[in-house]
């Protein structure tokens, strides 16, 4: 017997069939970020616990963060802020290295986009290496926020070609490649 499956997803470009696109219209309608959010002279880099989950070496991760710190997507007078994932807050060695790169560190117990909405603030720039939060922020704020990202190098993706992610037939590399595809085709 054939069953029909409907999906609600921001990964709509990677899925065929009956997909309802998560375009964040209800969030945009309710919070109205164009008129009600205080603009900040900050570049927010969205952290991820790659090191803490042994997905990347600390040196590799810090190299990516260095690339983001030196990205051309923002002026040098802007405050550089690293938004830690809650799993990163106890990694004192990595956090000291991030501060040495010029980042002010902030930690939140909620996801990044919810933290922004709760604060009613919008940075000038948001960046990351792999993050659905970056895609979500761009979808919510559109042209009001510049989005930058540094994709994972092919060698790092190749490490996870055989590592299943959540389900048996979907690898971590495929998950990351879908996010990269989303970021390259991010809404304007």
C-alpha positions, 0 to 999 in steps of 0.5 A, a space after each residue: 500500500 502506498 502512503 503519501 508523506 508531506 514534509 515541512 522543511 527548509 531543505 526543500 531543494 534537496 527533497 522531491 515530492 510534496 514539500 511545504 517550504 519553511 519560509 519563516 513567514 509566520 516569524 517574520 509577520 509576528 516579530 517584524 524584524 525590519 521595524 522592531 529590531 535594534 541594529 548592532 554594529 557587530 559581526 556574529 559568528 555562530 559557533 558549533 561544537 565540532 571540537 567537543 564532538 571530535 568532528 574536527 581538530 581544535 587547530 582545524 576549527 580555529 583555522 576556519 574561525 580565523 578565516 571568518 575573523 578576516 572575511 571581507 564581509 564586514 568593516 574592521 570597525 565592527 565588533 567581532 562576536 563569537 556565539 558559542 554553542 552551549 557545549 562549547 562553553 567549558 572548552 577554556 583552551 579553545 575559548 582563549 584561542 578564539 579571544 586571541 583571534 579578536 572574538 568577544 565570546 557570548 554563550 546562550 542556552 537557546 539556538 542562535 536565531 531564537 536568541 536574536 529574536 528574544 533580544 530584538 537585535 540584528 547584527 550587521 553580519 552573521 557568519 559560520 562554517 556549517 550552520 542551518 542557523 545562518 540560513 535561517 537568519 538570512 531567511 528571516 532578515 533578508 538584505 538587512 543582514 549580510 551572511 558570510 560563511 566558510 565551507 568545510 574543506 573537501 578533506 574534512 567532508 571526506 572524513 565523514 562519508 561513512 559516518 551515519 547521521 541520525 538515520 542509517 542511510 544519511 551520512 554526516 557528510 551528506 548533511 553538511 553538503 545539504 547545508 552548504 547547498 542551502 547557504 549557496 542558494 540562500 534567499 536574498 
